[in-house]
Amino acid sequence: MNTSPFDHAIPEVLNISQKSWKQNIAFYTVATLFSAVHLGAWNWNFPSTVSRILWRVFAIYATAAGPFFVVALLVLKIRFTGRIRLLATIRPPLAFFLEMVAMPLYVICRCALFGLVFYSFSSMPTGVYKTIDWTSYFPFLS
């Protein structure tokens, strides 16, 4: 069986309590739900076709990243705790992918969505910025 530097480091990282696992799953669930809100703007008007495509790609990745991280962490935990031998063939490149590719890409997608929100303000009609007298919409009781 081949060994790698990850074989000794990952079990220490994955040695967390059951409460911490529940907190991680709750965190990724909330992050997924928050990211899924951005999918609601799928058919909205965007300043350009490129910004619409970027919005869709970033929103899909940000939404799919949460469940992916949960599954990947569970696979790593099972792999390194030895509970299921079937997964023993999965090697640490999954951990490397999570740390060096998937998580930074998630952060980039979240930041890009934030930037696209402000970029989309440039195409808003000027009527959006008018001040409305909201008190005229409330019923007056005397």
N, C-alpha and C positions, 0 to 999 in steps of 0.2 A: 504494500500500500504506500503510495507516495505521500510524503509529508511536505507541508509548506509552512512559511512563517505564520500564516493565518491560523493554522491548526491549534496553536497555543494561545493566541490572542482572543480569538472569537469566543471560546467558552467563557472567558472572564467577562466579556462584554455582555453576553447573553445570560449571565447568571444574575438575573434580577428577580425580585419577588413577584408573587402572583398579583399583588396590588398594583405594582408598576406595569405589569402586562395589561391589566384592565385600564389603567390610565393611558397607556400608549394606544390601545384600541379606541378608547373614547376620543383621544386627540385626533387620530386619523379619521375617525367617523365624522367629527365636527369639521375638520378640514375638507373632507370630501363633500359634505353638504354645502359648505360655504362656496366651494369651487363649482358645485353643480348649479348654483344660482346664476353663474356666468353663462351657462348653457342656455338660459332663458332668453338671452339676447341673440340667439342663433340667426333669426331672420330680421333683425333690426336694420335700419339704414346706417351705413358706415360711411366715412368720408371717401373711402376708395375700396376697390375690390381687394387689394392687397391687405388693407387693415381688417377687412371682414375675414379673410382667410387666416391671417395671423391670430385674430381673436378666437376663431374656431379651434385652431390647432392648440393654442395655449390653454384654452378652456378645457378641451378634451384631455390633454395631458395632466393638467392640474387636478381634474376630477378623478382620473384613473389612477393617479399616483398613490392616493391614500389606500385603496384596497390592495394595490400592488405591494406597497410597503408592508402591510399587515401579513399578507400571504408569504412574502419573502422572509420576513422575520420569523414567522412560524416554521417555515421550511428550515431555516438556519438553526433555530432552536432544536427542532426535532433531529436534525442532522448531527449536531454536536452533543446532544444529550444522549443519543443512541437509542431513543425510544422506538424508532421504526427503522429497521435495517434496510428497507426498500429505498430509502432516501440517502443511504450512505454513499451513493455514487456522486451526489451533488458536492462539488468542491467549492472552495472559497472564492472563485471568481464571481459568484453571486454577491458575496459580501463586498468585494472590490467594486462591482458594478453599482451597488447601492450607495456606497460612500463616495465614489469618484464620478459617477455619471448621473444616476437617477435623482439623488437629492439636490445636487447643484442645478440640474435641469429643471427640477420643480421650483426652486427659488427663482431661477431666471424666468420661468413662465409666469409666476405670481407677480414679479416686478414688471414684466412686459404687459400683463393685463392692466396693472395700475397705470402704466404709461399710456396705454391705448385709451383708457378712460379719459385722460386729460387731452390726448390728441383728438378724440372724438368731439370734444367741446368746440373745436375750431369749425366744425360743419353745422353747428346748431343754428337754426333760424334766429334772427334778432328778437323776435317776439317772445322767445323763451326767457329772455333776461328782463322783461318788463316787470315792474312792481305791481302786484295786484292788491287791491283793497279787499282783503279777506273778510273784513267785518260786514261787507254788503251781502255776503253769502250766509250769514248766521241769522236765524229768526230773532226778531226783537220782541220780547214779551214785556208788557208794562202793566 
